[in-house]
Amino acid sequence: MEEKKGCLGKSVLLGGVCLFALVSGFSTCQTVEEGHRGFRVRFGKVISEEPLQPGIYAKIPFLDSIYSMDIRTKLAKSETQALTSDSQPVVIQFALNHNLSPDQVIPMYKTVGFDYERVLIENTTLNVIQKIVGQTKADDLVNKKADAISKMEVELAESLKESGINVTNFGVPNLTFSQAFTESIERKETARQDSLREEYNTARCRELAQQKIEAARGEAESMKLVADAEAYAIRQRAEAAASNSQALEFEIISKWDGRLPVVTGGGQNILDIKTLLSDATGRPVVQKAIPQNTAAGKVENVPSQERSESQKGQSQTQSQAQQQKIQPVKVSFRSVRLSQGRVNVRV
């Protein structure tokens, strides 16, 4: 019986030694997880000079402790109420992305502790939001929301950076005003949209009117160009006709043999002698008609420069015709080619 009691006491003692050794073995090692930075504390005092990187670290059991803090980016969401510069109450919902700088783990633990998000980040964010909102009118907070959010983010980042916290993003998902102010904003927005619509319609009408004016001006200029072209063409044809007429008259006069022709054609004059006797300038030569010879049944015209000789020859011819019987006059025809066709000239 005594032997059994001695064996049992030894077994309990051995188990206690093994348990103590096992607990001591586990307590001599501790792990720092990824995304964290650690530090060693002995008797409540931080003895680490630099933050511990992720890994396994040995420690003195029951004397040392190893703690770690998360340095990954976190999201903090909340809401607060503030007054604008014109005393309009507004409820602001905000969201903040932030992370703790790895080299600021030990100072943050010493000054604030593990609850730095509530103690430091939340309070600083609320103070900055209320400050910026208090400096902004309600209308500007609605119409220029992006500017107000940008100011909040800049000031918040500067304030938290001094404590070792980095602000990666800040946003205001929603702004809630009183019912009366919300209705007034809707009325103002409706009036603004109507005003913009009227301005657009006015500008559109002005543009259409200007287009019509430009079209009319272009049509008028086009008609003027066409009229100028037609007038120019008419002048060119007139000049060409005048030039051809003068050239033809000059050619006919230069080839005249000095005898006065009488032009007939089927009982009608088809060639004007005055035209043939025009001078080079286009002015007709002054002519005097010779009395008709009833016996011969013909009309003769004499140029002005041979007026005296023609009158003398005529008087001699008349006296000879009276003394002698009138002899038949031989008439011959020859063709003269002009620019407008052929005529028969009786000489």
Secondary structure, 3 states (H helix, E strand, C coil): CHHHHHHHHHHHHHHHHHHHHHHHHHHCEEEECCCEEEEEEECCEECCCCCECCEEEECCCCCEEEEEEECCCEEEEEEEEEECCCCCEEEEEEEEEEEECHHHHHHHHHHCCCCHHHHHHHHHHHHHHHHHHHCCCHHHHHHCHHHHHHHHHHHHHHHHHCCCEEEEEEEEEEEEECHHHHHHHHHHHHHHHHHHHHHHHHHHHHHHHHHHHHHHHHHHHHHHHHHHHHHHHHHHHHHHHHHHHHHHHHHHHHCCCCCCCEECCCCCCCCCHHHHCECCCCCECCCEECCCECCCCECCEECHHHHHHHHHHHHHHHHHHHHCCCCCCCCCEEEEEECCEEEEEEC
